[in-house]
Amino acid sequence: MRNFSRTPSGASNFNLLVGDYTNPILQAWAANVVKKRGEISLSGKIFPDPDNQCLLQPVPYIFWNFEIQLLQQLDKVTILYPHDQDYRQVRLNQPHPAKVVPSAHGDSVGHYEGDILVIDTVGVKVGKYSMIDRLGTPYTEALHVVERYRLLDYEAAKEAQDRGHKEWPLVGAYAVDRNYRGKGLQLEFTVEDAGVFTMPWKATTTYLRAGHTEWEERVCAENVQHSYAGGHYYSDKDASIPTADKPDF
C-alpha cells in the first residue's frame, strides 16, 4: 500500500504512516481499518504493529527488513532476518498438511523451478496487532502468499533497488557495499486474501550485498517511552507496559 504521507523529497515518510485507504483493491471494511490507523498517525500517536510490539512478523509484513540471509539445507531453506533475530523455515518438495495449524509465520513449503526458489505460505495466524504492511493493512486467515526468489545481474538489481528506495529510503545502518558488482537477489511476491482484497496483487523487493560483514544483535524490548520523531506514543493502552492504577506504596 502507498503512504499518503510524503517527505519533501517525495519519498514515503517513515515517521508518519497513513495508508491509501482509497485503493480500489481494498474491501470496504479493510479500507476503514487502514483509514482509522492513518488517523491515529495524524493525531500524533502510533498504532501498535508487529514491529513496535516485538512480535513475530508475518509474511508479507516481514519483507520490510532491509537484509536477509538464505541458508540452503538438504530438505529446507532457512531465511534469516536481522530485526529481532527473526527467521523462517521452508520445507522443500513437500505439501502443506491437510489441516494447517495457524502460526505467526504460517506454513511455508518450497520448490525450485529452474534457478527460481518458489515459496508458498498459508496458515498465517491473525492476532490483535496483525497486519501485512507498515501502513496497517489487515489480513484474514485466508491469506496466501507466494514468493519467487531469483538472481539478477548487477545493473538490473541496482536499478530495481534504486527505484524501490525512492519510495522507502534505505536506512543508513543498512548501506550496501558500493564496491560490489556481483549479482543481486530479487523477491517477487503475490498476495491473495479474499477476505480483504478484491484481487490478487504483486510487489518486488531487491537486495544487493550489504556494506558490512556482521549483523548487530537487535533485541526488541517493551519500552513505555517508545517514540518516533519525538513525542509519538502508542494509541492503545494495552500496547504499553502494564501499570497499576495506583502505586503499591
Sequence and secondary structure as in RCSB ss.txt:
>XXXX:A:sequence
MRNFSRTPSGASNFNLLVGDYTNPILQAWAANVVKKRGEISLSGKIFPDPDNQCLLQPVPYIFWNFEIQLLQQLD
KVTILYPHDQDYRQVRLNQPHPAKVVPSAHGDSVGHYEGDILVIDTVGVKVGKYSMIDRLGTPYTEALHVVERYR
LLDYEAAKEAQDRGHKEWPLVGAYAVDRNYRGKGLQLEFTVEDAGVFTMPWKATTTYLRAGHTEWEERVCAENVQ
HSYAGGHYYSDKDASIPTADKPDF
>XXXX:A:secstr
  BS B TTSSB TTS  B TT TTB HHHHHHHHHHHHHHHTTEE   TTTTT    TTGGGG S  EEEE SS
EEEEE SGGG EEEEEES    SS   BSS EEEEEEETTEEEEEEE B   TT  SSTT     TT EEEEEEE
EE HHHHHHHHHHHHHHS   GGG B TT  S EEEEEEEEE TTTBSS EEEEEEE  BS SS         TT
  SSSS EES GGGS    SS   
